[in-house]
Amino acid sequence: MAKSILIAFDDSENAMRAVDFVGTHLSPDSRVVLFNVLPDTEALCTMQSPELTSYFLEQQSTFCILENKKKELLNNALKNARLRLIDYGFDKDKITITSKKRVKGIARDIINESNKKSYDLVVLGKKGMAGIKEFFIGSISLKVVHGVNESSVLLVD
């Protein structure tokens, strides 16, 4: 039985299905980490380089407003996911939300987190990418399946 679970989470329906799967099929005695990789876009909001195109400088504030709104939506989705797990019977003190800025890429950052913390299980929603496209460019879920060494990986469709 998984005692320590990492749920790779973004604000998608696939991620919420992964939360629901954990809630309905796994033991509520488990410790759960809702893990999110944030794109590092803050630097773009503070850039004032003269080399930037005038178009970007004109649109920079709009971009930053959208990025802040996306972070707000993500934080709300993480809170809702936590509340769902509590509704399924998980102990609120055993549910942690962890967000880290993207360092190497979303898949590699999930892999690094899972290998570093020795989770029993890594759960993530499977994206609906077409088979041939996934074959050529890969997907986050496929990369995580092949990259995690210390944990089992569960893809939720």
Residue, then its C-alpha position, 0 to 999 in steps of 0.5 A: m500500500a502506498k504510504s507516500i504519494l506524489i500527484a503531479f498537478d496542474d490546473s487541468e481536468n486530467a490532473m483533477r481526475a488523478v486526484d479523484f482516482v487517488g481519493t477513491h482507490l487509495s488509502p486515506d492514511s497516505r501522505v499526499v503531496l500535490f506537486n506543481v511545476l511553475p513556468d519561470t515567467e516572472a523574469l519576463c515581467t521585470m525585463q527592461s532590456p532595450e533589445l526587446t522588441s517594442y511590441f513586447l514592451e507594449q504588451q508586457s503588462t498584459f502578459c504579466i496580468l495574464e500570468n498572475k491570473k493563471k497563477e491565481l487559477l492554479n492556486n485555486a485548483l490546488k486548494n480545490a484538489r486538497l479539499r477533495l482529498i479531505d472530502y475523500g477522508f484524507d487527513k488534512d495534515k497529511i496533504t501538502i501543496t508544493s510548487k516549484k519553479r521550472v528548472k529543467g523542464i516539467a517532466r524532469d522536475i517531476i522526476n527529480e522531485s520523486n527520486k529525491k523524496s522517495y515516494d511510493l507512488v507518483v500519480l499523474g493524469k494522462k494527456g490526450m495526445a495522439g499516438i503518432k505525435e506522442f511517439f515523435i515528441g514524447s509527453i510529460s507522462l511518458k517521460v515520467v514513466h521512463g524517468v522515475n526510478e525509485s517509485s511506481v508510476l500510475l497514469v490516470d486516463 
